[in-house]
């Protein structure tokens, strides 16, 4: 199955689950509080599937456009209501009831994230132990005292069993622009406490890899410059390189390991390189011209070949975080709160102009991530669903008219002033909200296209 088809299917599944849970929150709470529900729709536009059910004859619909959904409740503002049904009309409900019904959608998305994280911790979350590699001189990590082989045990008092958990803790501290205490175990086995200064890292928040910016990268073994697989039609194959070839020198300079070769190669996009290659006991002279590849940091050279990794070399770096059904509840709650706080903090930084608007992703990027996580396995896909579910909840709680947060804002104002917000004010807010949402969606789509084209 092609990667594009996998991405489409994974995106459809993810969207279907997230929208259904969100709208079910509105539906379930409305029914429990006595509000009559006329329609429960997953998607917009022409119905593809329709069924009526329940004592109220609620219409359940799956529609053609899967980018959202809605719950239509009985409301005098949307049509005539029979006298007998007036007590069950949404607009006739106390403000507390209306608040609960509107808030239920985002709340159910938060609950879904907790359930998904619980499932992940019960199944087992694989990861890399947070052992750091070569520390570049002059970087923030070097100034803090990190050395190659240090294992990060905790950041700011939070345990970091995997590289991902270490990254999340450091990223949170970088968003706050503060110093953070890091507990490490040195290669010799001794424990040390280091202070990582993240007060001047706001410019790094726009980068795809904050850890690289501060000088922390995962440890990896020093591999010999031996090719494993050569991509058919790539520069390496065109030059005559084969799997098993060892690169001895490039332009007369000895190549001691794979890292040195990669740095040399990437620095010469489109430029011919004179190689000496060891093959079957012979030395061959081969000219390689790397293809030019554009990245966020400029053009780099690429050859289209993979390094040969000895079997079992990475086993000691792999780990898995697993809990029993009962003990998984606490880390699931903690992880959900961590992702929620990080999402809110990132949004606030974007409002202040301290984080790039490029962090906003649209449907193309989300579909790509959905496909990538689905191809890796069930646990990564569950993690993807959890993150997007939190993002959906946070987005819907923003005080923008037409979103749940906008309605909640109106109801809170009504509680404070003792009367509903005027229809004229709501109509104006509706127009402003639609314009703001259109701008946000346009920016997300623009970011998608920039990522796709680059």
C-alpha positions as CSV (number, residue, x, y, z in Angstrom):
1,X,0.0,0.0,0.0
2,X,1.4,3.4,-1.0
3,X,2.4,5.9,1.7
4,X,-0.1,8.5,0.3
5,X,-3.0,6.0,0.6
6,X,-1.9,5.1,4.1
7,X,-1.8,8.8,5.0
8,X,-5.3,9.3,3.6
9,X,-6.8,6.3,5.5
10,X,-5.0,7.2,8.8
11,X,-6.2,10.8,8.5
12,X,-9.8,9.7,7.8
13,X,-9.7,7.3,10.8
14,X,-8.2,10.0,13.1
15,X,-10.6,12.7,12.1
16,X,-13.5,10.3,12.4
17,X,-12.6,9.3,15.9
18,X,-11.8,12.8,17.1
19,X,-14.9,14.4,15.6
20,X,-17.2,11.6,16.8
21,X,-15.9,11.8,20.4
22,X,-16.2,15.7,20.4
23,X,-19.7,15.7,19.1
24,X,-20.8,12.8,21.3
25,X,-19.7,14.9,24.3
26,X,-22.2,17.6,23.3
27,X,-24.9,15.0,22.5
28,X,-24.5,12.9,25.6
29,X,-24.6,15.9,28.1
30,X,-27.5,17.6,26.2
31,X,-29.5,14.4,26.5
32,X,-28.7,13.9,30.2
33,X,-29.7,17.5,30.9
34,X,-33.0,17.2,29.1
35,X,-32.3,19.0,25.8
36,X,-33.8,17.5,22.7
37,X,-31.3,16.6,20.0
38,X,-32.6,16.7,16.5
39,X,-29.4,15.6,14.6
40,X,-26.0,14.1,15.3
41,X,-23.8,14.5,12.3
42,X,-20.2,13.4,11.6
43,X,-19.2,15.6,8.7
44,X,-20.9,18.3,6.7
45,X,-22.8,18.5,3.5
46,X,-24.8,15.7,1.7
47,X,-25.6,12.8,4.0
48,X,-24.0,9.5,2.9
49,X,-25.7,7.4,5.7
50,X,-28.7,8.3,7.8
51,X,-30.6,6.6,10.6
52,X,-33.2,7.7,13.2
53,X,-33.1,6.4,16.7
54,X,-34.0,7.0,20.3
55,X,-37.2,8.2,21.9
56,X,-36.8,11.6,20.4
57,X,-36.2,10.2,16.8
58,X,-32.7,11.8,16.7
59,X,-31.3,11.7,13.2
60,X,-27.7,10.1,13.1
61,X,-25.8,11.1,9.9
62,X,-22.5,10.5,8.3
63,X,-22.0,13.3,5.7
64,X,-19.8,13.7,2.7
65,X,-17.3,16.4,3.9
66,X,-15.4,14.8,6.9
67,X,-13.8,18.1,8.2
68,X,-15.9,18.3,11.4
69,X,-19.4,17.6,12.6
70,X,-22.2,19.1,14.6
71,X,-25.1,18.4,17.0
72,X,-28.3,20.2,16.2
73,X,-30.5,20.8,19.2
74,X,-34.1,22.0,19.4
75,X,-33.9,25.8,19.4
76,X,-36.5,28.5,18.8
77,X,-33.9,30.6,17.1
78,X,-33.6,28.0,14.3
79,X,-37.2,27.2,13.7
80,X,-40.7,26.8,15.1
81,X,-40.9,24.7,18.2
82,X,-44.1,22.9,19.3
83,X,-45.5,24.1,22.7
84,X,-45.0,20.7,24.3
85,X,-41.3,20.7,23.4
86,X,-40.5,24.3,24.6
87,X,-39.1,23.1,28.0
88,X,-36.6,21.0,26.1
89,X,-35.4,23.8,23.7
90,X,-31.7,24.7,24.1
91,X,-32.4,28.4,24.2
92,X,-34.8,27.9,27.1
93,X,-32.3,26.2,29.3
94,X,-30.6,27.8,32.3
95,X,-27.2,29.3,31.5
96,X,-25.5,26.6,33.6
97,X,-27.0,23.9,31.4
98,X,-25.9,25.7,28.2
99,X,-22.4,26.0,29.6
100,X,-22.2,22.3,30.4
101,X,-23.5,21.3,26.9
102,X,-21.1,23.5,25.1
103,X,-18.1,22.6,27.3
104,X,-18.7,18.9,26.9
105,X,-17.2,18.6,23.4
106,X,-13.7,19.8,24.4
107,X,-13.9,18.0,27.8
108,X,-14.6,14.7,25.9
109,X,-11.5,15.3,23.7
110,X,-9.4,15.8,26.9
111,X,-10.9,12.5,28.3
112,X,-10.1,10.8,25.0
113,X,-6.5,11.9,25.3
114,X,-6.3,10.4,28.8
115,X,-7.7,7.1,27.6
116,X,-5.3,7.0,24.7
117,X,-2.3,7.7,26.8
118,X,-3.6,5.0,29.3
119,X,-3.7,2.5,26.5
120,X,-0.2,3.4,25.4
121,X,1.3,2.9,28.8
122,X,-0.5,-0.4,29.3
123,X,0.7,-1.7,25.8
124,X,4.2,-0.2,26.4
125,X,5.8,2.9,25.0
126,X,9.1,2.1,23.2
127,X,11.8,4.7,23.1
128,X,15.5,5.5,23.3
129,X,17.4,6.0,26.5
130,X,18.4,9.6,26.8
131,X,22.1,9.1,26.4
132,X,23.8,12.2,24.8
133,X,26.3,12.0,22.0
134,X,29.1,14.3,21.0
135,X,28.8,17.8,22.6
136,X,29.8,20.6,20.3
137,X,32.1,23.2,21.9
138,X,30.5,26.5,22.9
139,X,27.0,25.2,22.9
140,X,24.6,25.6,25.9
141,X,25.0,21.9,26.7
142,X,28.8,22.3,26.7
143,X,28.6,25.3,29.0
144,X,26.4,23.3,31.4
145,X,29.1,20.5,31.6
146,X,27.5,17.7,29.6
147,X,29.9,15.1,28.2
148,X,29.5,12.4,25.6
149,X,27.8,9.3,27.1
150,X,25.9,11.2,29.9
151,X,22.4,9.7,30.5
152,X,19.7,12.3,31.4
153,X,17.9,10.9,34.5
154,X,15.6,13.9,35.2
155,X,14.9,17.5,34.1
156,X,13.6,19.9,36.7
157,X,12.8,17.0,39.0
158,X,10.8,15.1,36.4
159,X,12.0,11.6,35.6
160,X,13.1,11.2,31.9
161,X,13.2,7.4,31.0
162,X,13.3,8.1,27.3
163,X,14.7,10.7,24.9
164,X,11.2,11.9,24.1
165,X,10.4,12.7,27.8
166,X,13.7,14.5,28.2
167,X,13.0,16.6,25.1
168,X,9.5,17.5,26.4
169,X,10.8,18.6,29.8
170,X,13.6,20.7,28.2
171,X,11.2,22.2,25.6
172,X,8.9,23.3,28.5
173,X,11.8,24.9,30.3
174,X,12.9,26.6,27.0
175,X,9.4,28.0,26.5
176,X,9.6,29.5,30.0
177,X,13.0,30.9,29.2
178,X,14.6,29.7,32.5
179,X,17.4,27.7,33.9
180,X,16.7,24.1,34.7
181,X,18.4,21.5,36.9
182,X,19.3,18.3,35.0
183,X,20.4,15.1,36.8
184,X,22.7,12.9,34.7
185,X,24.6,9.6,35.1
186,X,28.1,9.8,33.7
187,X,29.6,7.1,31.5
188,X,31.6,5.9,34.6
189,X,28.4,5.5,36.6
190,X,28.6,8.5,38.8
191,X,25.7,11.0,39.3
192,X,26.0,14.7,38.6
193,X,23.7,17.7,38.8
194,X,24.0,20.2,36.0
195,X,22.3,23.6,35.3
196,X,21.1,24.1,31.8
197,X,20.6,27.7,30.9
198,X,17.7,28.1,28.6
199,X,17.0,31.8,29.2
200,X,18.2,32.9,25.7
201,X,16.7,30.1,23.6
202,X,13.6,31.8,22.2
203,X,15.1,31.9,18.7
204,X,15.5,28.1,18.9
205,X,11.8,27.5,19.4
206,X,11.2,28.0,15.6
207,X,13.6,25.2,14.8
208,X,12.5,21.7,14.2
209,X,15.1,20.4,16.6
210,X,15.6,22.5,19.8
211,X,18.0,19.9,21.2
212,X,20.4,20.3,18.2
213,X,20.3,24.1,18.8
214,X,21.4,23.8,22.4
215,X,23.9,21.0,21.6
216,X,22.2,17.9,22.8
217,X,21.9,15.0,20.4
218,X,21.2,11.3,21.0
219,X,24.3,9.1,21.3
220,X,25.1,6.8,18.5
221,X,28.1,4.5,17.9
222,X,31.0,5.5,15.7
223,X,30.2,3.5,12.6
224,X,32.7,2.8,9.8
225,X,32.0,4.4,6.5
226,X,30.6,1.2,4.9
227,X,27.6,1.3,2.6
228,X,24.7,-1.1,3.3
229,X,22.1,-0.4,0.6
230,X,22.4,1.9,-2.4
231,X,19.2,3.6,-3.7
232,X,18.5,2.6,-7.3
233,X,18.9,5.6,-9.6
234,X,20.6,7.7,-6.9
235,X,24.0,9.4,-7.2
236,X,25.8,6.6,-5.4
237,X,24.4,3.9,-7.8
238,X,25.1,6.1,-10.8
239,X,28.7,6.5,-9.7
240,X,29.1,2.7,-9.4
241,X,29.1,2.4,-5.6
242,X,27.7,-0.9,-4.1
243,X,26.6,-2.2,-0.8
244,X,29.6,-3.3,1.2
245,X,31.9,-0.6,-0.2
246,X,34.0,1.2,2.4
247,X,34.9,4.8,1.8
248,X,38.6,5.2,2.5
249,X,39.2,8.8,1.4
250,X,37.5,11.7,-0.3
251,X,39.5,14.2,-2.4
252,X,42.6,12.8,-0.8
253,X,41.4,13.3,2.8
254,X,41.1,10.1,4.9
255,X,37.6,9.2,6.1
256,X,37.7,7.6,9.5
257,X,33.9,7.0,10.1
258,X,30.4,7.5,8.8
259,X,29.8,10.8,10.6
260,X,32.9,12.4,9.0
261,X,31.8,11.2,5.6
262,X,28.2,12.6,6.0
263,X,29.5,16.0,7.0
264,X,31.9,16.1,4.0
265,X,29.2,14.9,1.6
266,X,26.5,17.4,2.8
267,X,28.9,20.3,2.5
268,X,29.4,19.6,-1.3
269,X,26.0,19.6,-3.0
270,X,26.5,19.2,-6.8
271,X,30.3,19.1,-6.6
272,X,32.3,16.1,-7.8
273,X,34.1,14.2,-5.1
274,X,37.1,11.9,-5.9
275,X,36.7,8.8,-3.7
276,X,38.9,5.9,-2.9
277,X,36.8,2.9,-2.1
278,X,37.7,-0.5,-0.6
279,X,35.9,-3.4,-2.3
280,X,36.8,-7.1,-2.0
281,X,40.4,-6.4,-1.1
282,X,40.9,-3.9,-3.9
283,X,41.1,-0.1,-4.0
284,X,38.9,1.6,-6.5
285,X,38.9,5.2,-7.7
286,X,35.3,6.5,-8.1
287,X,33.9,10.0,-8.8
288,X,30.7,10.8,-7.0
289,X,28.6,13.9,-7.6
290,X,26.0,14.4,-4.8
291,X,22.6,15.6,-5.7
292,X,21.6,19.1,-4.4
293,X,18.8,18.9,-1.8
294,X,17.2,22.1,-0.4
295,X,16.5,22.2,3.4
296,X,15.5,24.9,5.9
297,X,19.2,25.6,6.5
298,X,20.2,25.7,2.9
299,X,21.3,23.2,0.2
300,X,23.1,20.0,1.2
301,X,24.6,17.1,-0.7
302,X,23.0,13.6,-0.7
303,X,24.2,10.4,-2.3
304,X,21.3,8.0,-1.9
305,X,22.9,5.2,0.2
306,X,22.5,3.8,3.8
307,X,25.1,3.0,6.4
308,X,25.7,-0.6,7.4
309,X,24.9,-1.0,11.1
310,X,26.2,-4.1,12.9
311,X,23.4,-6.2,14.4
312,X,22.5,-5.6,18.0
313,X,24.5,-2.4,18.3
314,X,21.5,-0.3,19.3
315,X,19.9,-2.9,21.7
316,X,21.4,-1.3,24.8
317,X,19.9,2.1,23.9
318,X,16.3,0.8,23.6
319,X,13.9,0.9,26.5
320,X,10.2,0.6,27.1
321,X,7.9,2.4,29.5
322,X,5.1,0.0,30.6
323,X,2.5,0.1,33.4
324,X,-0.3,-2.1,34.7
325,X,-3.9,-1.1,34.1
326,X,-4.2,0.6,37.5
327,X,-0.8,2.2,37.7
328,X,-1.1,3.6,34.1
329,X,-3.8,6.0,35.2
330,X,-1.4,8.5,36.9
331,X,1.1,8.7,34.0
332,X,-1.8,9.0,31.5
333,X,-3.2,12.0,33.5
334,X,0.2,13.5,33.9
335,X,1.0,13.1,30.1
336,X,-2.3,14.7,29.1
337,X,-1.7,17.6,31.4
338,X,1.8,18.0,30.1
339,X,0.7,18.1,26.5
340,X,-2.2,20.5,27.3
341,X,0.2,22.9,29.2
342,X,2.7,22.7,26.4
343,X,0.0,23.5,23.8
344,X,-1.3,26.5,25.7
345,X,2.3,27.8,26.4
346,X,3.2,27.5,22.7
347,X,0.0,29.4,21.7
348,X,0.8,32.1,24.1
349,X,4.4,32.4,22.8
350,X,3.0,32.8,19.3
351,X,0.7,35.5,20.5
352,X,3.7,37.3,22.0
353,X,5.7,36.8,18.8
354,X,8.3,34.6,20.6
355,X,7.4,31.5,18.7
356,X,6.9,31.2,15.0
357,X,3.4,30.9,13.3
358,X,5.0,28.1,11.3
359,X,4.1,25.9,14.2
360,X,0.5,26.0,13.1
361,X,-0.3,22.9,11.0
362,X,-3.1,22.3,8.5
363,X,-4.8,19.2,7.1
364,X,-1.9,18.2,4.8
365,X,0.7,18.1,7.6
366,X,-1.7,16.4,10.0
367,X,-2.4,13.7,7.3
368,X,1.3,13.2,6.8
369,X,1.9,12.7,10.5
370,X,-1.1,10.4,10.7
371,X,0.3,8.3,7.9
372,X,3.8,8.3,9.4
373,X,2.7,7.3,12.9
374,X,0.3,4.6,11.5
375,X,3.2,3.0,9.5
376,X,5.4,2.9,12.6
377,X,2.9,1.1,14.7
378,X,-0.2,1.2,17.0
379,X,1.4,3.0,19.9
380,X,2.8,5.9,17.8
381,X,-0.6,6.3,16.1
382,X,-2.4,6.4,19.5
383,X,0.1,9.0,20.6
384,X,-0.6,11.0,17.5
385,X,-4.4,10.8,18.2
386,X,-3.9,11.9,21.8
387,X,-1.9,15.0,20.8
388,X,-4.4,16.1,18.1
389,X,-7.3,15.4,20.5
390,X,-5.7,17.8,23.0
391,X,-5.0,20.4,20.3
392,X,-8.6,20.1,19.1
393,X,-9.9,20.7,22.6
394,X,-7.6,23.7,23.2
395,X,-8.5,25.2,19.8
396,X,-12.2,24.8,20.5
397,X,-11.9,26.5,23.9
398,X,-10.3,29.7,22.4
399,X,-12.6,32.7,23.0
400,X,-13.5,33.0,19.3
401,X,-17.1,33.3,18.3
402,X,-18.4,30.3,16.3
403,X,-16.1,28.1,18.3
404,X,-17.2,26.4,21.6
405,X,-15.0,28.9,23.5
406,X,-16.8,31.8,22.0
407,X,-20.2,30.5,23.1
408,X,-18.8,29.8,26.6
409,X,-17.5,33.5,26.7
410,X,-21.1,34.7,25.9
411,X,-22.6,32.5,28.6
412,X,-20.0,33.7,31.2
413,X,-20.8,37.3,30.3
414,X,-24.5,36.4,30.8
415,X,-23.8,35.0,34.2
416,X,-21.9,38.2,35.2
417,X,-24.4,40.7,33.8
418,X,-27.6,38.7,34.5
419,X,-28.9,38.9,31.0
420,X,-28.0,37.4,27.6
421,X,-25.5,39.1,25.2
422,X,-27.6,41.1,22.7
423,X,-28.3,39.5,19.3
424,X,-26.6,42.4,17.5
425,X,-23.4,41.8,19.6
426,X,-23.6,38.1,18.9
427,X,-24.0,38.7,15.1
428,X,-21.0,41.0,15.1
429,X,-19.0,38.5,17.0
430,X,-20.1,35.8,14.6
431,X,-18.7,37.8,11.7
432,X,-15.4,38.5,13.5
433,X,-15.1,34.8,14.5
434,X,-15.6,33.6,11.0
435,X,-13.0,36.0,9.7
436,X,-10.5,35.0,12.4
437,X,-11.1,31.3,11.7
438,X,-10.7,31.8,8.0
439,X,-7.4,33.6,8.6
440,X,-6.2,30.8,10.9
441,X,-7.2,28.1,8.4
442,X,-5.5,30.1,5.6
443,X,-2.3,30.4,7.6
444,X,-2.4,26.6,8.4
445,X,-2.8,25.7,4.7
446,X,-0.1,28.2,3.7
447,X,2.3,26.5,6.2
448,X,1.3,23.1,4.8
449,X,2.1,24.2,1.2
450,X,5.4,25.8,2.2
451,X,6.5,22.5,4.0
452,X,5.3,20.5,1.0
453,X,7.2,22.6,-1.6
454,X,10.3,22.7,0.5
